[in-house]
């Protein structure tokens, strides 16, 4: 069994990813001009200098397994982050989760206004696909097209958007563990899944290697969500960077409310272990992805 890297090495890698993503987003999301500049300002506010950049990190690490050119992988990583940031803008709106705080500062609609926030989210989503479809992402359209299709599938009605719809209607149903698992696989897991498989798509990798990354992402995504549910119960708002305790206040079923804190934590740890096991075909090259599985269940923010 390969050794898992130290927390310091993972922290350095995450920091480097954040810096690289910010620099690329500065290029891909330039300052606007003319009367429409306000929406560009909101797009940049919601996307730059914030968050863990976990999904871009997964893209870059999966690409590194296959020696994909970093410039290409970085464009895909930024496209994923744009989709993620768009989803956060919309999730925070009063018609959704009605949050005032995101990443330790006012949410986009509080900083600007609801209409601008809505348009900023729309623009980030469409910009993401514009980036994926462009020649600099990959010279082969037979690679770019699957990237566009996969991200669309992960983000739309069969994925993230569909999961948000189920979440909004959750009070109408009996949400047991299988139902919560399906919801979170759609709402959170599909975008994480795309991030983990993107490197294999860019590399035209063998199906068995892509399947290994798909299996890894499945367990990683569920572990991530259980950790999020634990933070909502145990976390500190200042450290987490957003309001906590909202699920309990709303009477929403979560992994923690159904399993209890200790069983939920044990389940998250088991999923992290399973995620690591799926990476065996990649040997030591996947050590940072193994460390990521531990990070998502141990994080405090």
Residue pairs with C-beta under 8 A, 6 or more apart in sequence:
2 283
2 284
2 286
2 287
2 290
3 287
4 276
4 287
4 290
4 291
4 294
5 287
5 288
5 290
5 291
7 291
7 295
9 288
9 291
10 288
10 291
10 292
10 295
13 57
13 61
13 288
14 52
14 53
14 54
14 57
17 53
17 56
17 57
17 60
17 77
18 52
18 53
20 60
20 74
21 53
21 56
21 74
21 77
21 78
21 81
22 48
22 49
24 74
24 75
24 77
24 78
25 44
25 47
25 48
25 78
25 81
25 82
26 48
28 75
28 78
28 82
28 127
28 131
29 40
29 43
29 44
29 47
29 48
29 82
29 127
30 40
31 37
31 40
31 41
31 44
32 38
32 39
32 40
32 41
38 112
38 116
39 116
39 119
39 120
39 123
40 123
41 112
42 89
42 108
42 111
42 112
42 116
42 117
42 119
42 120
43 120
43 123
43 124
43 127
45 108
45 111
45 112
45 120
46 85
46 86
46 88
46 89
46 108
46 117
46 120
46 121
46 124
47 81
47 82
47 85
47 124
50 102
50 103
50 105
51 81
51 84
51 85
51 103
52 299
52 301
53 81
54 192
54 195
54 224
54 292
54 296
55 77
55 80
55 81
55 84
55 191
55 192
55 195
56 74
56 77
56 78
56 80
56 81
56 195
57 77
57 292
58 192
58 195
58 196
58 198
58 217
58 289
58 292
59 73
59 76
59 77
59 80
59 195
59 198
59 199
60 70
60 73
60 74
60 77
60 199
61 199
61 286
61 288
61 289
61 292
62 195
62 196
62 197
62 198
62 199
62 200
62 213
62 289
63 70
63 72
63 73
63 76
63 198
63 199
63 202
63 203
64 73
64 199
64 285
65 199
65 200
65 203
65 209
65 282
65 285
65 286
66 199
66 200
66 202
66 203
66 205
66 209
67 203
68 199
68 202
68 203
71 136
72 136
72 137
72 138
72 202
73 198
73 199
73 202
75 131
75 132
75 134
75 136
75 137
76 132
76 137
76 147
76 198
76 202
77 195
77 198
78 128
78 131
79 128
79 129
79 131
79 132
79 137
79 151
80 128
80 151
80 191
80 194
80 195
80 198
82 124
82 125
82 127
82 128
82 131
83 124
83 125
83 128
83 151
83 155
83 160
83 191
84 191
85 121
85 124
86 120
86 121
86 122
86 124
86 125
86 128
87 121
87 155
87 160
87 164
87 191
88 102
89 107
89 108
89 109
89 117
89 118
89 120
89 121
89 124
90 96
90 117
90 118
90 121
91 97
91 99
91 164
92 98
92 99
92 102
92 107
92 108
92 109
92 117
93 109
93 114
93 117
93 118
94 109
94 114
96 164
96 168
97 246
99 107
99 242
99 243
99 246
100 106
100 107
100 110
100 243
101 107
101 237
101 241
101 242
101 243
102 108
102 241
102 242
103 241
103 242
104 238
104 241
104 242
105 111
107 117
108 116
108 117
108 120
108 121
109 116
109 117
109 118
112 120
125 155
128 151
129 148
129 151
129 152
131 137
132 144
132 147
132 148
132 151
133 144
133 148
134 144
137 144
137 147
138 144
138 147
138 202
143 201
143 202
143 204
146 201
147 198
147 201
147 202
150 194
150 197
150 198
150 201
151 194
153 159
153 190
154 160
154 190
154 191
154 193
154 194
155 161
155 190
155 191
156 162
157 165
158 186
158 190
159 186
159 190
159 191
160 186
160 187
160 188
160 190
160 191
162 186
162 187
163 183
163 184
163 185
163 186
163 187
163 188
163 190
164 187
166 182
166 183
166 186
166 187
167 183
167 187
170 183
170 252
170 253
171 251
171 252
173 179
175 183
175 253
175 258
176 253
176 258
177 255
177 258
177 259
180 253
180 254
180 255
180 258
181 222
184 221
184 222
184 225
184 255
185 218
185 221
185 222
188 221
188 224
188 225
188 228
189 217
189 218
189 221
189 222
189 225
190 221
192 217
192 220
192 221
192 224
193 214
193 217
193 218
193 221
195 217
196 213
196 214
196 216
196 217
196 220
196 289
197 210
197 213
197 214
197 217
199 205
199 213
200 209
200 210
200 213
201 210
208 281
209 281
209 282
212 278
212 279
212 280
212 281
212 282
213 278
215 278
216 275
216 278
216 279
216 289
216 293
217 275
219 271
219 272
219 274
219 275
219 278
219 293
220 271
220 272
220 275
220 292
220 293
220 296
222 268
222 271
223 268
223 269
223 271
223 272
223 275
223 293
223 296
223 297
224 296
224 297
225 255
226 255
226 256
226 264
226 265
226 267
226 268
226 271
226 297
227 268
227 296
227 297
227 298
227 299
229 247
229 254
229 255
229 256
229 257
229 264
230 256
230 261
230 264
230 265
230 268
231 240
231 244
231 299
231 300
231 301
232 244
232 245
232 246
232 247
232 248
232 254
232 256
233 244
233 245
233 247
233 248
233 256
233 261
234 261
235 244
235 300
235 301
236 244
236 300
237 243
237 244
239 300
239 301
240 300
240 301
241 301
246 252
247 254
247 257
248 257
255 264
255 267
256 264
259 267
265 297
268 297
269 297
271 297
272 293
272 294
272 296
272 297
273 293
275 290
275 293
276 290
276 293
276 294
279 286
279 289
279 290
282 289
